[in-house]
Amino acid sequence: MYRLQPNVDEESGYFPIIEEIIAVDSGAVSNTFTHPRMPESETVWTSQGTLFFVDKVTANVSSSKALWRRDISEASIATLIAFR
């Protein structure tokens, strides 16, 4: 799994970031997800095939941090789990 950012400058973190999962043996992309901006944490991949990450609830800079989840087997949809 890796993330692609358009540039390395700080402002690029506020633009959409593509996260892809590729098979090491074949190099085929098996899952693509677009974050609206750079998430506030790394994505954690569980053995059950669920991906978790921390990001803001809204696009607002002062928005609450939240825990999000998505499945690698489903379409690229993230579900809000909890926020503070």
Buried (B, 14 or more C-beta within 10 A) or exposed (E): BEBEEEEEEEEBBEEEBEBBBBEEEEEEEEBEBEBBBBBEEEBEEEEEEEBBBBBBEEEEEEEEEBBBBBBBEEEEEBEEEEBE
